Amino acid sequence: MTKRLTLCADDFAQSGRISAGILQLIDAGRLSATSVLSQSPRWPELAGELKARADRADVGLHFNLTHAFETPAKPLSHWLMKSQLRQLSLAALRDEALSQIDRFAEHFGRLPDFVDGHQHVHALPVIRDALFDAIQRRWQQNPLPYLRSPDRLGHPGDNRLKSLVLRSVCINFDEQAHERGFATTPWFGGMYSLTPQADFAGLMQAWLARCPDRALIMCHPGLPASDADDPIAACRGREFDYLAGDAFAELCRRHQIAIARFPVETAVAA
């Protein structure tokens, strides 16, 4: 039985090289979704190229609070601590979410198909409530976007501690999203150490063997580049080369995986 997999490249518009790699993989049928850092100064010039491929891939918002563009950002540690202590401003976070949604729509011409988060900040307490509110304000006359559920992580990758922390800080996100009427990804993969030594090919084999129908796996490909502002630059070229190659295509055939856009109607009915 064929399993549908949404393979989503994060970080579109973070840089030209990252974006070019993602576009190539969409063209090759190796990706079926990508999420956009709409704060990026590169987004206005790149939006048209992505819109031209919108019939082949879901295009979402990569909600960001940790990567600095033209304005400062706070590290993930800040959001982890403050969200667990409930010491964040719901109104300020809602305004930030609205700003990023509006900047996405301004240049793409419509609202995103889905929403996820850079370093999974969208699923942290308080932040998730602000995001839910912002989405429901903007999608009044449209079907709601689907959401990535990090607490549905189905494989720890090569770092069990990292995966345990992720699930614990995002606990109950999926349940609360469903209570608000959102479709969510029922199985999530792609978490790993993001180090040059990581065995991405081996991890992908494990993820595809484990994932059920309608799973979503995140990835972080890009054309090779030396970028001092990108802590995972060394991994991006390796991911791109593997996803573009014959070994990945054969792996999908062996596991009867179809790289496909996320089936929202099925998810809502589940």
Contacts in CASP RR format, 6 or more apart in sequence:
PFRMAT RR
TARGET T0000
AUTHOR 0000-0000-0000
METHOD contacts of the structure
MODEL  1
MTKRLTLCADDFAQSGRISAGILQLIDAGRLSATSVLSQSPRWPELAGEL
KARADRADVGLHFNLTHAFETPAKPLSHWLMKSQLRQLSLAALRDEALSQ
IDRFAEHFGRLPDFVDGHQHVHALPVIRDALFDAIQRRWQQNPLPYLRSP
DRLGHPGDNRLKSLVLRSVCINFDEQAHERGFATTPWFGGMYSLTPQADF
AGLMQAWLARCPDRALIMCHPGLPASDADDPIAACRGREFDYLAGDAFAE
LCRRHQIAIARFPVETAVAA
1 213 0 8 1.000
1 256 0 8 1.000
2 256 0 8 1.000
2 257 0 8 1.000
2 258 0 8 1.000
3 211 0 8 1.000
3 212 0 8 1.000
3 213 0 8 1.000
3 215 0 8 1.000
3 255 0 8 1.000
3 256 0 8 1.000
3 257 0 8 1.000
3 258 0 8 1.000
4 213 0 8 1.000
4 214 0 8 1.000
4 215 0 8 1.000
4 258 0 8 1.000
4 260 0 8 1.000
4 263 0 8 1.000
5 32 0 8 1.000
5 208 0 8 1.000
5 211 0 8 1.000
5 215 0 8 1.000
5 216 0 8 1.000
5 217 0 8 1.000
5 252 0 8 1.000
5 257 0 8 1.000
5 258 0 8 1.000
5 259 0 8 1.000
5 260 0 8 1.000
6 32 0 8 1.000
6 33 0 8 1.000
6 58 0 8 1.000
6 185 0 8 1.000
6 214 0 8 1.000
6 215 0 8 1.000
6 216 0 8 1.000
6 217 0 8 1.000
6 259 0 8 1.000
6 260 0 8 1.000
6 261 0 8 1.000
6 262 0 8 1.000
7 30 0 8 1.000
7 31 0 8 1.000
7 32 0 8 1.000
7 33 0 8 1.000
7 216 0 8 1.000
7 217 0 8 1.000
7 219 0 8 1.000
7 243 0 8 1.000
7 259 0 8 1.000
8 31 0 8 1.000
8 32 0 8 1.000
8 33 0 8 1.000
8 34 0 8 1.000
8 35 0 8 1.000
8 58 0 8 1.000
8 116 0 8 1.000
8 148 0 8 1.000
8 216 0 8 1.000
8 217 0 8 1.000
8 218 0 8 1.000
8 219 0 8 1.000
9 22 0 8 1.000
9 25 0 8 1.000
9 31 0 8 1.000
9 33 0 8 1.000
9 34 0 8 1.000
9 35 0 8 1.000
9 218 0 8 1.000
9 219 0 8 1.000
9 220 0 8 1.000
9 221 0 8 1.000
9 222 0 8 1.000
10 34 0 8 1.000
10 35 0 8 1.000
10 62 0 8 1.000
10 116 0 8 1.000
10 118 0 8 1.000
10 218 0 8 1.000
10 219 0 8 1.000
10 220 0 8 1.000
11 18 0 8 1.000
11 35 0 8 1.000
11 37 0 8 1.000
11 62 0 8 1.000
11 118 0 8 1.000
11 220 0 8 1.000
12 18 0 8 1.000
12 19 0 8 1.000
12 22 0 8 1.000
12 34 0 8 1.000
12 35 0 8 1.000
12 36 0 8 1.000
12 37 0 8 1.000
12 46 0 8 1.000
12 50 0 8 1.000
12 62 0 8 1.000
13 19 0 8 1.000
13 36 0 8 1.000
13 37 0 8 1.000
13 38 0 8 1.000
13 40 0 8 1.000
13 42 0 8 1.000
13 43 0 8 1.000
13 46 0 8 1.000
14 37 0 8 1.000
14 40 0 8 1.000
14 42 0 8 1.000
14 67 0 8 1.000
14 230 0 8 1.000
15 42 0 8 1.000
15 225 0 8 1.000
15 227 0 8 1.000
15 230 0 8 1.000
16 42 0 8 1.000
16 46 0 8 1.000
17 222 0 8 1.000
17 223 0 8 1.000
17 224 0 8 1.000
17 225 0 8 1.000
17 227 0 8 1.000
17 236 0 8 1.000
18 221 0 8 1.000
18 222 0 8 1.000
18 223 0 8 1.000
18 225 0 8 1.000
18 230 0 8 1.000
18 236 0 8 1.000
19 42 0 8 1.000
19 46 0 8 1.000
19 49 0 8 1.000
19 50 0 8 1.000
20 222 0 8 1.000
20 223 0 8 1.000
21 221 0 8 1.000
21 222 0 8 1.000
21 223 0 8 1.000
21 240 0 8 1.000
22 31 0 8 1.000
22 34 0 8 1.000
22 221 0 8 1.000
22 222 0 8 1.000
23 49 0 8 1.000
23 50 0 8 1.000
23 53 0 8 1.000
24 223 0 8 1.000
24 240 0 8 1.000
24 244 0 8 1.000
25 31 0 8 1.000
25 221 0 8 1.000
25 240 0 8 1.000
25 243 0 8 1.000
25 244 0 8 1.000
26 34 0 8 1.000
26 53 0 8 1.000
26 56 0 8 1.000
26 57 0 8 1.000
27 53 0 8 1.000
27 56 0 8 1.000
28 244 0 8 1.000
29 56 0 8 1.000
29 259 0 8 1.000
30 243 0 8 1.000
30 244 0 8 1.000
30 248 0 8 1.000
30 249 0 8 1.000
30 259 0 8 1.000
31 57 0 8 1.000
31 219 0 8 1.000
31 221 0 8 1.000
31 243 0 8 1.000
31 259 0 8 1.000
32 56 0 8 1.000
32 57 0 8 1.000
32 58 0 8 1.000
32 259 0 8 1.000
32 260 0 8 1.000
32 261 0 8 1.000
32 262 0 8 1.000
33 57 0 8 1.000
33 58 0 8 1.000
33 59 0 8 1.000
33 60 0 8 1.000
33 113 0 8 1.000
33 114 0 8 1.000
33 216 0 8 1.000
33 261 0 8 1.000
33 262 0 8 1.000
34 50 0 8 1.000
34 57 0 8 1.000
34 58 0 8 1.000
34 59 0 8 1.000
34 60 0 8 1.000
35 59 0 8 1.000
35 60 0 8 1.000
35 61 0 8 1.000
35 62 0 8 1.000
35 112 0 8 1.000
35 114 0 8 1.000
35 115 0 8 1.000
35 116 0 8 1.000
35 117 0 8 1.000
36 43 0 8 1.000
36 50 0 8 1.000
36 59 0 8 1.000
36 60 0 8 1.000
36 61 0 8 1.000
36 62 0 8 1.000
36 104 0 8 1.000
36 108 0 8 1.000
36 112 0 8 1.000
37 43 0 8 1.000
37 62 0 8 1.000
37 64 0 8 1.000
37 67 0 8 1.000
37 69 0 8 1.000
37 118 0 8 1.000
38 61 0 8 1.000
38 62 0 8 1.000
38 100 0 8 1.000
38 101 0 8 1.000
38 103 0 8 1.000
38 104 0 8 1.000
38 107 0 8 1.000
39 64 0 8 1.000
39 69 0 8 1.000
39 70 0 8 1.000
39 71 0 8 1.000
39 100 0 8 1.000
39 103 0 8 1.000
40 69 0 8 1.000
41 69 0 8 1.000
41 70 0 8 1.000
43 103 0 8 1.000
43 104 0 8 1.000
43 107 0 8 1.000
44 107 0 8 1.000
47 107 0 8 1.000
47 108 0 8 1.000
47 109 0 8 1.000
48 107 0 8 1.000
48 108 0 8 1.000
50 59 0 8 1.000
50 108 0 8 1.000
51 59 0 8 1.000
51 108 0 8 1.000
51 109 0 8 1.000
57 261 0 8 1.000
58 113 0 8 1.000
58 114 0 8 1.000
58 261 0 8 1.000
58 262 0 8 1.000
59 108 0 8 1.000
59 112 0 8 1.000
59 113 0 8 1.000
60 104 0 8 1.000
60 112 0 8 1.000
60 113 0 8 1.000
60 114 0 8 1.000
60 115 0 8 1.000
60 116 0 8 1.000
60 145 0 8 1.000
61 100 0 8 1.000
61 101 0 8 1.000
61 104 0 8 1.000
61 112 0 8 1.000
61 114 0 8 1.000
61 115 0 8 1.000
61 116 0 8 1.000
61 145 0 8 1.000
62 116 0 8 1.000
62 117 0 8 1.000
62 118 0 8 1.000
63 97 0 8 1.000
63 100 0 8 1.000
63 115 0 8 1.000
63 116 0 8 1.000
63 117 0 8 1.000
63 118 0 8 1.000
63 121 0 8 1.000
63 122 0 8 1.000
63 131 0 8 1.000
64 73 0 8 1.000
64 100 0 8 1.000
64 117 0 8 1.000
64 118 0 8 1.000
64 121 0 8 1.000
65 73 0 8 1.000
65 74 0 8 1.000
65 79 0 8 1.000
65 96 0 8 1.000
65 118 0 8 1.000
65 121 0 8 1.000
65 127 0 8 1.000
66 73 0 8 1.000
66 74 0 8 1.000
66 75 0 8 1.000
66 76 0 8 1.000
66 79 0 8 1.000
66 118 0 8 1.000
66 119 0 8 1.000
66 121 0 8 1.000
67 73 0 8 1.000
67 118 0 8 1.000
76 119 0 8 1.000
76 121 0 8 1.000
79 88 0 8 1.000
79 121 0 8 1.000
79 124 0 8 1.000
79 127 0 8 1.000
80 124 0 8 1.000
80 169 0 8 1.000
82 88 0 8 1.000
82 126 0 8 1.000
83 124 0 8 1.000
83 125 0 8 1.000
83 126 0 8 1.000
83 127 0 8 1.000
83 169 0 8 1.000
84 124 0 8 1.000
84 125 0 8 1.000
84 169 0 8 1.000
86 125 0 8 1.000
86 126 0 8 1.000
88 126 0 8 1.000
88 127 0 8 1.000
90 126 0 8 1.000
90 129 0 8 1.000
90 130 0 8 1.000
90 133 0 8 1.000
91 130 0 8 1.000
93 126 0 8 1.000
93 127 0 8 1.000
93 130 0 8 1.000
93 131 0 8 1.000
94 130 0 8 1.000
94 131 0 8 1.000
94 133 0 8 1.000
94 134 0 8 1.000
96 130 0 8 1.000
97 130 0 8 1.000
97 131 0 8 1.000
97 133 0 8 1.000
97 134 0 8 1.000
97 135 0 8 1.000
98 134 0 8 1.000
98 137 0 8 1.000
98 138 0 8 1.000
101 111 0 8 1.000
101 112 0 8 1.000
101 134 0 8 1.000
101 135 0 8 1.000
101 138 0 8 1.000
102 138 0 8 1.000
104 111 0 8 1.000
104 112 0 8 1.000
105 111 0 8 1.000
105 112 0 8 1.000
105 138 0 8 1.000
111 138 0 8 1.000
111 139 0 8 1.000
111 142 0 8 1.000
111 145 0 8 1.000
112 145 0 8 1.000
113 145 0 8 1.000
113 146 0 8 1.000
113 262 0 8 1.000
114 145 0 8 1.000
114 146 0 8 1.000
114 147 0 8 1.000
114 148 0 8 1.000
114 262 0 8 1.000
115 122 0 8 1.000
115 131 0 8 1.000
115 135 0 8 1.000
115 145 0 8 1.000
115 147 0 8 1.000
115 148 0 8 1.000
116 122 0 8 1.000
116 147 0 8 1.000
116 148 0 8 1.000
116 218 0 8 1.000
117 123 0 8 1.000
117 148 0 8 1.000
120 150 0 8 1.000
120 166 0 8 1.000
120 170 0 8 1.000
121 127 0 8 1.000
122 128 0 8 1.000
122 131 0 8 1.000
122 147 0 8 1.000
122 148 0 8 1.000
123 148 0 8 1.000
123 149 0 8 1.000
123 150 0 8 1.000
123 151 0 8 1.000
123 169 0 8 1.000
123 170 0 8 1.000
123 173 0 8 1.000
124 169 0 8 1.000
124 170 0 8 1.000
128 173 0 8 1.000
128 176 0 8 1.000
128 177 0 8 1.000
132 176 0 8 1.000
132 177 0 8 1.000
132 180 0 8 1.000
132 182 0 8 1.000
135 144 0 8 1.000
135 145 0 8 1.000
135 182 0 8 1.000
136 144 0 8 1.000
136 180 0 8 1.000
139 145 0 8 1.000
143 264 0 8 1.000
144 181 0 8 1.000
144 182 0 8 1.000
144 183 0 8 1.000
145 182 0 8 1.000
146 182 0 8 1.000
146 183 0 8 1.000
146 184 0 8 1.000
146 185 0 8 1.000
146 262 0 8 1.000
146 264 0 8 1.000
146 267 0 8 1.000
147 177 0 8 1.000
147 182 0 8 1.000
147 183 0 8 1.000
147 184 0 8 1.000
147 185 0 8 1.000
148 184 0 8 1.000
148 185 0 8 1.000
148 188 0 8 1.000
148 216 0 8 1.000
148 218 0 8 1.000
149 170 0 8 1.000
149 173 0 8 1.000
149 174 0 8 1.000
149 177 0 8 1.000
149 184 0 8 1.000
149 185 0 8 1.000
149 186 0 8 1.000
149 188 0 8 1.000
150 166 0 8 1.000
150 167 0 8 1.000
150 170 0 8 1.000
150 173 0 8 1.000
150 188 0 8 1.000
151 166 0 8 1.000
151 167 0 8 1.000
151 170 0 8 1.000
151 171 0 8 1.000
151 172 0 8 1.000
151 173 0 8 1.000
151 174 0 8 1.000
152 174 0 8 1.000
152 184 0 8 1.000
152 185 0 8 1.000
152 186 0 8 1.000
152 187 0 8 1.000
152 188 0 8 1.000
153 163 0 8 1.000
153 166 0 8 1.000
153 167 0 8 1.000
153 188 0 8 1.000
153 189 0 8 1.000
153 191 0 8 1.000
154 187 0 8 1.000
154 188 0 8 1.000
154 189 0 8 1.000
154 210 0 8 1.000
154 211 0 8 1.000
155 163 0 8 1.000
155 189 0 8 1.000
155 190 0 8 1.000
155 191 0 8 1.000
155 206 0 8 1.000
155 207 0 8 1.000
155 210 0 8 1.000
155 211 0 8 1.000
156 162 0 8 1.000
156 163 0 8 1.000
156 164 0 8 1.000
156 191 0 8 1.000
157 163 0 8 1.000
157 189 0 8 1.000
157 190 0 8 1.000
157 191 0 8 1.000
157 192 0 8 1.000
157 203 0 8 1.000
157 206 0 8 1.000
157 207 0 8 1.000
158 192 0 8 1.000
158 193 0 8 1.000
158 198 0 8 1.000
158 199 0 8 1.000
158 203 0 8 1.000
159 191 0 8 1.000
159 192 0 8 1.000
159 193 0 8 1.000
162 191 0 8 1.000
162 193 0 8 1.000
163 191 0 8 1.000
166 191 0 8 1.000
174 184 0 8 1.000
177 184 0 8 1.000
178 184 0 8 1.000
183 264 0 8 1.000
183 267 0 8 1.000
183 268 0 8 1.000
184 267 0 8 1.000
185 214 0 8 1.000
185 215 0 8 1.000
185 216 0 8 1.000
185 262 0 8 1.000
185 267 0 8 1.000
186 212 0 8 1.000
186 214 0 8 1.000
186 215 0 8 1.000
186 267 0 8 1.000
186 270 0 8 1.000
187 211 0 8 1.000
187 212 0 8 1.000
187 214 0 8 1.000
187 215 0 8 1.000
187 216 0 8 1.000
188 215 0 8 1.000
188 216 0 8 1.000
188 217 0 8 1.000
188 218 0 8 1.000
189 207 0 8 1.000
189 211 0 8 1.000
189 215 0 8 1.000
189 216 0 8 1.000
189 217 0 8 1.000
189 218 0 8 1.000
190 203 0 8 1.000
190 207 0 8 1.000
190 217 0 8 1.000
190 218 0 8 1.000
190 219 0 8 1.000
191 218 0 8 1.000
192 198 0 8 1.000
192 200 0 8 1.000
192 203 0 8 1.000
194 220 0 8 1.000
194 231 0 8 1.000
194 232 0 8 1.000
194 235 0 8 1.000
195 234 0 8 1.000
195 235 0 8 1.000
196 234 0 8 1.000
196 235 0 8 1.000
196 238 0 8 1.000
198 235 0 8 1.000
200 235 0 8 1.000
200 238 0 8 1.000
200 239 0 8 1.000
200 242 0 8 1.000
201 242 0 8 1.000
201 247 0 8 1.000
201 248 0 8 1.000
204 217 0 8 1.000
204 242 0 8 1.000
204 248 0 8 1.000
204 251 0 8 1.000
205 251 0 8 1.000
207 217 0 8 1.000
208 251 0 8 1.000
208 252 0 8 1.000
208 255 0 8 1.000
208 257 0 8 1.000
209 255 0 8 1.000
211 217 0 8 1.000
211 257 0 8 1.000
214 262 0 8 1.000
214 263 0 8 1.000
214 266 0 8 1.000
214 267 0 8 1.000
216 262 0 8 1.000
219 239 0 8 1.000
219 243 0 8 1.000
220 232 0 8 1.000
220 235 0 8 1.000
220 236 0 8 1.000
220 239 0 8 1.000
221 236 0 8 1.000
221 237 0 8 1.000
221 239 0 8 1.000
221 240 0 8 1.000
221 243 0 8 1.000
222 236 0 8 1.000
222 237 0 8 1.000
222 239 0 8 1.000
222 240 0 8 1.000
223 236 0 8 1.000
223 237 0 8 1.000
223 240 0 8 1.000
224 236 0 8 1.000
224 237 0 8 1.000
224 240 0 8 1.000
225 233 0 8 1.000
225 236 0 8 1.000
226 233 0 8 1.000
227 233 0 8 1.000
230 236 0 8 1.000
242 248 0 8 1.000
251 257 0 8 1.000
252 258 0 8 1.000
252 259 0 8 1.000
END
